[in-house]
Amino acid sequence: MADALAAPAAGRVAAVAGASGLVGRCLIERLCADPAVAEVHALVRRPLPLAHPRLRCHVVDVAALPALPPLDEVYLALGTTIKTAGSQAAFRAVDFDANLAVAQAALAAGARRAGLVSALGASARSSVFYSRVKGELEEALAALPFEALVIARPSMLHGDRHALGQPVRRGELLWARMEAVLRPIVPRRLRAIAAADVAAALARAVPAARGREVLDSSAMQGAAASS
């Protein structure tokens, strides 16, 4: 990371973990397009097929992160499924351990604001393992000394995972098919949400937030078109 250690003269500096995912990719694109952002550091496991004058890609091992460049804010979008990970322990290593490690490294690099892609129903007291891990991560991040923590809790995500080289998630496909028929009666907070809307809502909220703020899925619907 020696090439990125010097902070730019003006503008916010952001890091995105999980930049190859649905929301992470949208975050990268939105932050790079923001004239108030001077640099965007993408933390990835493999090279990212994107190029922009303000984008810096870093291939890292999240389990052994090097010191990060000076930062103002960090966006945490690392996530997997138990099926993809192979076990509950492997799932937790990504969704909890990796996100927390990046957050701690970002704090050490000067970041005072954080945005998290969590999930609808996240709760540390949930009987559902997936939701419980998401909730435990929210609580762990809230205990860190960030000036602002914005938590996005989207419903099922809508986006082209195949185009990103990711396995298609069966639950997302089933929900999309069901919603195509039942959408008029599905509560707004439960409707599938475009990854671009989640990214837009986070990118808009994090720079101005104070303390802990939660973005409900219904509140994020249409955010990409309105910003």
LUMRO-537618 format. One record per atom (N, C-alpha, C): residue number from 1; x, y, z; chain. Coordinates in pm, whole numbers. Layout:
n;px;py;pz;chain
NUM;X;Y;Z;A .
...
# end
This chain:
n;px;py;pz;chain
1;80;-119;0;A .
1;0;0;0;A .
1;85;127;0;A .
2;212;113;-21;A .
2;300;228;-14;A .
2;261;337;-111;A .
3;199;299;-224;A .
3;162;398;-324;A .
3;45;484;-281;A .
4;-24;444;-172;A .
4;-145;516;-134;A .
4;-135;579;5;A .
5;-16;585;61;A .
5;-2;632;198;A .
5;-19;783;212;A .
6;7;859;109;A .
6;-5;1003;119;A .
6;-150;1046;101;A .
7;-201;1126;193;A .
7;-339;1172;184;A .
7;-350;1282;79;A .
8;-461;1287;8;A .
8;-480;1390;-93;A .
8;-496;1527;-28;A .
9;-479;1634;-104;A .
9;-481;1768;-50;A .
9;-620;1807;0;A .
10;-726;1765;-66;A .
10;-860;1805;-27;A .
10;-960;1697;-63;A .
11;-1073;1699;8;A .
11;-1177;1601;-20;A .
11;-1172;1483;76;A .
12;-1286;1416;88;A .
12;-1294;1300;176;A .
12;-1220;1182;117;A .
13;-1170;1097;205;A .
13;-1104;973;163;A .
13;-1183;857;223;A .
14;-1227;767;137;A .
14;-1311;656;181;A .
14;-1249;523;146;A .
15;-1280;421;225;A .
15;-1241;284;195;A .
15;-1368;200;187;A .
16;-1367;103;97;A .
16;-1481;13;82;A .
16;-1432;-131;91;A .
17;-1484;-206;187;A .
17;-1454;-348;199;A .
17;-1571;-426;141;A .
18;-1542;-521;54;A .
18;-1648;-593;-14;A .
18;-1683;-526;-145;A .
19;-1583;-462;-205;A .
19;-1605;-382;-326;A .
19;-1644;-464;-448;A .
20;-1626;-596;-442;A .
20;-1663;-680;-557;A .
20;-1806;-731;-549;A .
21;-1876;-699;-439;A .
21;-2013;-745;-422;A .
21;-2115;-650;-481;A .
22;-2243;-685;-469;A .
22;-2349;-604;-528;A .
22;-2349;-461;-475;A .
23;-2359;-446;-344;A .
23;-2363;-312;-287;A .
23;-2226;-247;-291;A .
24;-2121;-326;-265;A .
24;-1986;-271;-266;A .
24;-1949;-211;-400;A .
25;-1983;-279;-510;A .
25;-1952;-226;-642;A .
25;-2026;-95;-667;A .
26;-2152;-90;-626;A .
26;-2229;33;-643;A .
26;-2172;146;-557;A .
27;-2123;112;-440;A .
27;-2061;213;-355;A .
27;-1936;272;-421;A .
28;-1854;185;-477;A .
28;-1733;230;-545;A .
28;-1769;329;-656;A .
29;-1864;292;-738;A .
29;-1903;376;-851;A .
29;-1959;510;-803;A .
30;-2042;507;-700;A .
30;-2104;630;-650;A .
30;-2001;721;-584;A .
31;-1912;665;-504;A .
31;-1811;746;-436;A .
31;-1713;806;-536;A .
32;-1675;729;-637;A .
32;-1583;782;-738;A .
32;-1646;896;-817;A .
33;-1778;894;-829;A .
33;-1848;999;-904;A .
33;-1876;1122;-820;A .
34;-1850;1115;-691;A .
34;-1878;1226;-599;A .
34;-1761;1324;-599;A .
35;-1780;1447;-644;A .
35;-1669;1544;-649;A .
35;-1614;1580;-512;A .
36;-1689;1549;-405;A .
36;-1641;1578;-270;A .
36;-1550;1469;-216;A .
37;-1535;1362;-292;A .
37;-1448;1250;-251;A .
37;-1319;1257;-330;A .
38;-1206;1263;-260;A .
38;-1075;1275;-325;A .
38;-1017;1140;-365;A .
39;-1036;1039;-280;A .
39;-982;906;-308;A .
39;-1077;799;-254;A .
40;-1083;689;-326;A .
40;-1160;573;-283;A .
40;-1066;453;-283;A .
41;-1053;390;-169;A .
41;-966;273;-156;A .
41;-1053;148;-148;A .
42;-1041;61;-247;A .
42;-1117;-63;-252;A .
42;-1032;-176;-194;A .
43;-1082;-240;-90;A .
43;-1012;-353;-28;A .
43;-1073;-481;-83;A .
44;-996;-555;-160;A .
44;-1048;-670;-233;A .
44;-957;-792;-218;A .
45;-1013;-909;-248;A .
45;-934;-1032;-245;A .
45;-868;-1060;-379;A .
46;-922;-1000;-484;A .
46;-865;-1016;-618;A .
46;-880;-884;-692;A .
47;-800;-860;-795;A .
47;-807;-732;-868;A .
47;-949;-700;-913;A .
48;-984;-573;-905;A .
48;-1116;-525;-941;A .
48;-1113;-473;-1085;A .
49;-1205;-518;-1170;A .
49;-1205;-474;-1310;A .
49;-1267;-336;-1329;A .
50;-1220;-240;-1252;A .
50;-1268;-103;-1261;A .
50;-1149;-10;-1262;A .
51;-1165;103;-1327;A .
51;-1057;202;-1329;A .
51;-1119;341;-1317;A .
52;-1057;423;-1234;A .
52;-1101;561;-1216;A .
52;-983;638;-1157;A .
53;-967;764;-1194;A .
53;-852;842;-1143;A .
53;-845;849;-991;A .
54;-959;838;-924;A .
54;-958;848;-777;A .
54;-965;713;-707;A .
55;-968;605;-785;A .
55;-981;472;-727;A .
55;-845;406;-706;A .
56;-824;353;-586;A .
56;-704;278;-553;A .
56;-747;139;-506;A .
57;-705;36;-576;A .
57;-742;-100;-539;A .
57;-629;-168;-463;A .
58;-663;-233;-354;A .
58;-565;-301;-271;A .
58;-607;-447;-252;A .
59;-531;-539;-302;A .
59;-557;-680;-282;A .
59;-502;-718;-145;A .
60;-589;-755;-53;A .
60;-548;-778;86;A .
60;-605;-909;138;A .
61;-543;-957;243;A .
61;-594;-1068;322;A .
61;-657;-1005;445;A .
62;-789;-1008;454;A .
62;-858;-939;563;A .
62;-818;-998;698;A .
63;-776;-1123;699;A .
63;-734;-1186;825;A .
63;-598;-1134;871;A .
64;-527;-1067;782;A .
64;-396;-1011;818;A .
64;-379;-877;746;A .
65;-465;-783;783;A .
65;-466;-653;715;A .
65;-338;-573;742;A .
66;-283;-512;638;A .
66;-173;-418;660;A .
66;-232;-285;709;A .
67;-146;-192;746;A .
67;-195;-59;784;A .
67;-262;5;663;A .
68;-377;66;687;A .
68;-451;130;579;A .
68;-403;274;560;A .
69;-425;331;441;A .
69;-389;471;419;A .
69;-479;561;502;A .
70;-444;687;521;A .
70;-528;779;598;A .
70;-670;785;541;A .
71;-768;774;629;A .
71;-909;767;587;A .
71;-996;863;666;A .
72;-1109;900;605;A .
72;-1213;975;673;A .
72;-1332;886;705;A .
73;-1363;791;615;A .
73;-1479;706;635;A .
73;-1456;568;574;A .
74;-1530;470;626;A .
74;-1517;334;577;A .
74;-1655;275;557;A .
75;-1668;198;450;A .
75;-1794;130;419;A .
75;-1770;-20;424;A .
76;-1851;-89;503;A .
76;-1834;-232;527;A .
76;-1943;-309;456;A .
77;-1906;-377;348;A .
77;-2004;-449;266;A .
77;-1961;-593;242;A .
78;-1879;-647;330;A .
78;-1838;-786;318;A .
78;-1952;-877;362;A .
79;-1981;-979;282;A .
79;-2087;-1070;320;A .
79;-2086;-1196;235;A .
80;-2143;-1301;290;A .
80;-2152;-1428;217;A .
80;-2279;-1498;263;A .
81;-2293;-1624;231;A .
81;-2402;-1707;281;A .
81;-2341;-1831;345;A .
82;-2417;-1895;429;A .
82;-2367;-2017;493;A .
82;-2338;-2123;386;A .
83;-2424;-2130;284;A .
83;-2403;-2228;177;A .
83;-2272;-2201;104;A .
84;-2247;-2076;70;A .
84;-2123;-2042;-1;A .
84;-2002;-2060;88;A .
85;-2014;-2017;213;A .
85;-1901;-2026;305;A .
85;-1869;-2170;342;A .
86;-1973;-2253;353;A .
86;-1950;-2394;383;A .
86;-1985;-2436;524;A .
87;-1993;-2338;615;A .
87;-2027;-2369;754;A .
87;-2064;-2240;826;A .
88;-2126;-2255;941;A .
88;-2158;-2136;1020;A .
88;-2032;-2064;1065;A .
89;-1929;-2139;1100;A .
89;-1804;-2076;1144;A .
89;-1740;-1996;1031;A .
90;-1742;-2051;911;A .
90;-1684;-1981;797;A .
90;-1766;-1858;761;A .
91;-1897;-1870;774;A .
91;-1985;-1755;751;A .
91;-1953;-1643;849;A .
92;-1940;-1678;975;A .
92;-1911;-1577;1078;A .
92;-1774;-1512;1055;A .
93;-1679;-1590;1004;A .
93;-1545;-1536;979;A .
93;-1549;-1422;878;A .
94;-1644;-1429;785;A .
94;-1657;-1322;685;A .
94;-1747;-1211;736;A .
95;-1870;-1246;771;A .
95;-1971;-1145;803;A .
95;-1944;-1072;934;A .
96;-1881;-1137;1028;A .
96;-1850;-1071;1155;A .
96;-1702;-1034;1165;A .
97;-1616;-1135;1165;A .
97;-1473;-1112;1191;A .
97;-1409;-1018;1090;A .
98;-1434;-1042;961;A .
98;-1368;-962;858;A .
98;-1416;-817;860;A .
99;-1546;-796;873;A .
99;-1597;-659;880;A .
99;-1543;-585;1002;A .
100;-1540;-653;1115;A .
100;-1489;-590;1237;A .
100;-1341;-557;1224;A .
101;-1264;-646;1163;A .
101;-1121;-621;1144;A .
101;-1097;-499;1057;A .
102;-1174;-485;950;A .
102;-1160;-368;863;A .
102;-1198;-241;939;A .
103;-1305;-247;1016;A .
103;-1348;-130;1094;A .
103;-1238;-86;1191;A .
104;-1177;-181;1258;A .
104;-1070;-147;1353;A .
104;-949;-89;1282;A .
105;-915;-146;1167;A .
105;-803;-94;1089;A .
105;-833;46;1037;A .
106;-958;70;998;A .
106;-997;202;949;A .
106;-990;306;1060;A .
107;-1032;269;1180;A .
107;-1019;359;1294;A .
107;-873;397;1318;A .
108;-787;298;1311;A .
108;-644;323;1331;A .
108;-588;415;1223;A .
109;-653;415;1107;A .
109;-609;500;995;A .
109;-675;637;997;A .
110;-754;664;1101;A .
110;-813;797;1115;A .
110;-960;808;1081;A .
111;-1022;702;1032;A .
111;-1164;709;996;A .
111;-1249;736;1120;A .
112;-1345;825;1104;A .
112;-1435;857;1214;A .
112;-1581;829;1180;A .
113;-1604;784;1057;A .
113;-1739;753;1014;A .
113;-1739;616;946;A .
114;-1848;543;968;A .
114;-1857;409;908;A .
114;-1998;383;859;A .
115;-2006;311;749;A .
115;-2135;266;697;A .
115;-2132;114;687;A .
116;-2237;48;730;A .
116;-2244;-98;730;A .
116;-2363;-147;651;A .
117;-2339;-247;566;A .
117;-2449;-318;499;A .
117;-2485;-437;588;A .
118;-2594;-425;661;A .
118;-2640;-531;750;A .
118;-2755;-604;681;A .
119;-2861;-633;751;A .
119;-2973;-705;689;A .
119;-3100;-681;768;A .
120;-3211;-687;699;A .
120;-3342;-676;762;A .
120;-3354;-785;869;A .
121;-3398;-747;986;A .
121;-3417;-845;1093;A .
121;-3293;-871;1177;A .
122;-3184;-798;1151;A .
122;-3062;-818;1228;A .
122;-3086;-790;1376;A .
123;-3044;-883;1460;A .
123;-3059;-867;1604;A .
123;-2967;-965;1675;A .
124;-2892;-916;1770;A .
124;-2802;-1001;1846;A .
124;-2878;-1103;1930;A .
125;-3008;-1084;1945;A .
125;-3089;-1176;2024;A .
125;-3178;-1265;1938;A .
126;-3156;-1261;1807;A .
126;-3237;-1343;1717;A .
126;-3206;-1492;1734;A .
127;-3308;-1575;1715;A .
127;-3288;-1719;1719;A .
127;-3236;-1771;1584;A .
128;-3238;-1685;1482;A .
128;-3188;-1721;1349;A .
128;-3038;-1686;1342;A .
129;-2956;-1784;1313;A .
129;-2811;-1763;1316;A .
129;-2767;-1646;1228;A .
130;-2815;-1641;1105;A .
130;-2777;-1534;1012;A .
130;-2808;-1397;1071;A .
131;-2931;-1379;1119;A .
131;-2973;-1251;1174;A .
131;-2897;-1218;1303;A .
132;-2866;-1322;1381;A .
132;-2794;-1300;1507;A .
132;-2653;-1250;1482;A .
133;-2583;-1310;1384;A .
133;-2447;-1265;1352;A .
133;-2449;-1121;1302;A .
134;-2546;-1088;1217;A .
134;-2558;-950;1168;A .
134;-2579;-854;1286;A .
135;-2666;-893;1379;A .
135;-2692;-808;1495;A .
135;-2572;-795;1586;A .
136;-2499;-904;1604;A .
136;-2379;-899;1688;A .
136;-2274;-806;1626;A .
137;-2264;-807;1494;A .
137;-2170;-716;1428;A .
137;-2213;-571;1450;A .
138;-2342;-544;1436;A .
138;-2390;-407;1460;A .
138;-2350;-361;1599;A .
139;-2369;-446;1699;A .
139;-2336;-408;1837;A .
139;-2185;-390;1856;A .
140;-2105;-477;1793;A .
140;-1960;-465;1804;A .
140;-1911;-335;1742;A .
141;-1968;-296;1629;A .
141;-1928;-171;1565;A .
141;-1974;-51;1646;A .
142;-2093;-60;1706;A .
142;-2144;51;1787;A .
142;-2057;76;1910;A .
143;-1984;-27;1953;A .
143;-1897;-13;2069;A .
143;-1763;53;2033;A .
144;-1734;65;1904;A .
144;-1610;130;1861;A .
144;-1628;282;1862;A .
145;-1518;358;1877;A .
145;-1530;504;1890;A .
145;-1547;581;1759;A .
146;-1637;536;1674;A .
146;-1670;614;1554;A .
146;-1758;732;1595;A .
147;-1741;844;1528;A .
147;-1829;958;1552;A .
147;-1967;930;1494;A .
148;-1970;852;1388;A .
148;-2097;818;1324;A .
148;-2091;676;1271;A .
149;-2202;604;1290;A .
149;-2216;469;1236;A .
149;-2353;460;1173;A .
150;-2357;439;1041;A .
150;-2483;427;969;A .
150;-2501;281;929;A .
151;-2611;224;972;A .
151;-2639;82;947;A .
151;-2755;71;848;A .
152;-2729;10;735;A .
152;-2832;-15;635;A .
152;-2885;-156;655;A .
153;-3016;-169;667;A .
153;-3078;-300;684;A .
153;-3171;-329;566;A .
154;-3113;-370;455;A .
154;-3195;-398;336;A .
154;-3268;-531;346;A .
155;-3377;-539;273;A .
155;-3446;-666;253;A .
155;-3364;-743;150;A .
156;-3425;-839;83;A .
156;-3354;-914;-21;A .
156;-3298;-818;-126;A .
157;-3173;-838;-163;A .
157;-3110;-750;-261;A .
157;-3146;-791;-403;A .
158;-3158;-690;-487;A .
158;-3183;-712;-629;A .
158;-3062;-661;-706;A .
159;-3006;-747;-791;A .
159;-2891;-707;-870;A .
159;-2839;-827;-948;A .
160;-2750;-800;-1041;A .
160;-2697;-906;-1128;A .
160;-2569;-964;-1070;A .
161;-2583;-1066;-986;A .
161;-2465;-1129;-927;A .
161;-2383;-1202;-1034;A .
162;-2450;-1258;-1133;A .
162;-2380;-1332;-1238;A .
162;-2281;-1241;-1310;A .
163;-2319;-1116;-1334;A .
163;-2231;-1022;-1403;A .
163;-2106;-991;-1320;A .
164;-2116;-1009;-1188;A .
164;-2002;-983;-1099;A .
164;-1920;-1109;-1074;A .
165;-1960;-1220;-1137;A .
165;-1888;-1345;-1116;A .
165;-1919;-1410;-984;A .
166;-2036;-1377;-927;A .
166;-2076;-1434;-799;A .
166;-2183;-1540;-819;A .
167;-2189;-1637;-728;A .
167;-2297;-1735;-737;A .
167;-2432;-1668;-710;A .
168;-2531;-1705;-788;A .
168;-2665;-1651;-768;A .
168;-2722;-1710;-640;A .
169;-2783;-1625;-558;A .
169;-2838;-1671;-431;A .
169;-2982;-1716;-451;A .
170;-3008;-1841;-417;A .
170;-3139;-1902;-444;A .
170;-3252;-1825;-375;A .
171;-3226;-1780;-251;A .
171;-3329;-1707;-178;A .
171;-3370;-1580;-248;A .
172;-3273;-1509;-306;A .
172;-3303;-1387;-379;A .
172;-3388;-1416;-503;A .
173;-3356;-1524;-572;A .
173;-3432;-1560;-692;A .
173;-3575;-1597;-657;A .
174;-3591;-1679;-552;A .
174;-3725;-1722;-512;A .
174;-3810;-1603;-468;A .
175;-3748;-1512;-392;A .
175;-3822;-1396;-344;A .
175;-3862;-1306;-460;A .
176;-3772;-1289;-559;A .
176;-3802;-1206;-675;A .
176;-3921;-1262;-752;A .
177;-3926;-1394;-768;A .
177;-4037;-1456;-840;A .
177;-4168;-1441;-764;A .
178;-4161;-1460;-633;A .
178;-4280;-1448;-551;A .
178;-4331;-1305;-552;A .
179;-4237;-1211;-540;A .
179;-4275;-1071;-533;A .
179;-4333;-1021;-664;A .
180;-4289;-1080;-774;A .
180;-4342;-1039;-904;A .
180;-4494;-1059;-910;A .
181;-4542;-1155;-833;A .
181;-4686;-1183;-831;A .
181;-4755;-1110;-715;A .
182;-4688;-1103;-601;A .
182;-4752;-1052;-480;A .
182;-4714;-909;-443;A .
183;-4633;-842;-527;A .
183;-4579;-711;-491;A .
183;-4684;-612;-438;A .
184;-4803;-604;-497;A .
184;-4900;-506;-446;A .
184;-4937;-524;-299;A .
185;-4923;-646;-248;A .
185;-4962;-669;-108;A .
185;-4842;-693;-17;A .
186;-4721;-692;-74;A .
186;-4601;-710;8;A .
186;-4566;-577;74;A .
187;-4551;-572;207;A .
187;-4515;-447;274;A .
187;-4387;-388;214;A .
188;-4380;-256;206;A .
188;-4268;-189;143;A .
188;-4133;-230;203;A .
189;-4130;-250;334;A .
189;-4003;-283;400;A .
189;-3954;-424;366;A .
190;-4045;-509;313;A .
190;-4007;-646;279;A .
190;-3978;-663;130;A .
191;-4006;-561;52;A .
191;-3983;-572;-91;A .
191;-3834;-579;-123;A .
192;-3799;-655;-226;A .
192;-3659;-661;-271;A .
192;-3614;-520;-304;A .
193;-3486;-492;-278;A .
193;-3433;-358;-298;A .
193;-3309;-364;-385;A .
194;-3297;-271;-477;A .
194;-3180;-267;-565;A .
194;-3055;-233;-485;A .
195;-2947;-302;-516;A .
195;-2820;-274;-449;A .
195;-2780;-128;-466;A .
196;-2812;-70;-581;A .
196;-2780;70;-607;A .
196;-2851;163;-510;A .
197;-2972;126;-468;A .
197;-3045;209;-372;A .
197;-2978;204;-234;A .
198;-2934;86;-194;A .
198;-2867;72;-65;A .
198;-2737;153;-64;A .
199;-2660;142;-172;A .
199;-2534;216;-182;A .
199;-2558;366;-180;A .
200;-2659;412;-253;A .
200;-2689;555;-259;A .
200;-2730;608;-122;A .
201;-2812;531;-51;A .
201;-2858;575;81;A .
201;-2741;584;179;A .
202;-2653;485;176;A .
202;-2537;487;264;A .
202;-2442;602;231;A .
203;-2411;616;102;A .
203;-2316;720;60;A .
203;-2368;859;94;A .
204;-2498;877;95;A .
204;-2557;1006;129;A .
204;-2560;1028;280;A .
205;-2584;922;357;A .
205;-2602;937;501;A .
205;-2472;947;580;A .
206;-2373;868;541;A .
206;-2250;859;621;A .
206;-2180;994;640;A .
207;-2160;1075;537;A .
207;-2086;1200;558;A .
207;-2153;1299;653;A .
208;-2285;1291;668;A .
208;-2356;1389;750;A .
208;-2405;1334;883;A .
209;-2391;1204;905;A .
209;-2449;1142;1024;A .
209;-2376;1180;1152;A .
210;-2449;1169;1262;A .
210;-2392;1186;1395;A .
210;-2445;1072;1481;A .
211;-2357;1002;1551;A .
211;-2401;891;1633;A .
211;-2442;772;1548;A .
212;-2534;692;1600;A .
212;-2579;570;1533;A .
212;-2709;596;1460;A .
213;-2713;560;1333;A .
213;-2832;580;1251;A .
213;-2863;451;1177;A .
214;-2988;411;1175;A .
214;-3031;289;1106;A .
214;-3118;327;987;A .
215;-3085;273;871;A .
215;-3162;296;749;A .
215;-3247;172;722;A .
216;-3377;186;735;A .
216;-3469;76;708;A .
216;-3480;54;558;A .
217;-3510;-67;518;A .
217;-3518;-100;377;A .
217;-3620;-14;303;A .
218;-3733;12;364;A .
218;-3835;92;298;A .
218;-3788;234;274;A .
219;-3708;288;367;A .
219;-3659;426;353;A .
219;-3554;437;243;A .
220;-3490;325;209;A .
220;-3384;329;107;A .
220;-3436;307;-34;A .
221;-3560;259;-46;A .
221;-3616;232;-179;A .
221;-3613;360;-265;A .
222;-3556;351;-383;A .
222;-3554;463;-474;A .
222;-3445;565;-448;A .
223;-3354;537;-354;A .
223;-3251;634;-318;A .
223;-3159;668;-434;A .
224;-3132;572;-521;A .
224;-3040;596;-632;A .
224;-3098;697;-730;A .
225;-3228;695;-747;A .
225;-3291;785;-844;A .
225;-3310;925;-788;A .
226;-3308;937;-655;A .
226;-3334;1067;-593;A .
226;-3208;1139;-548;A .
227;-3091;1083;-583;A .
227;-2967;1148;-539;A .
227;-2867;1154;-654;A .
# end
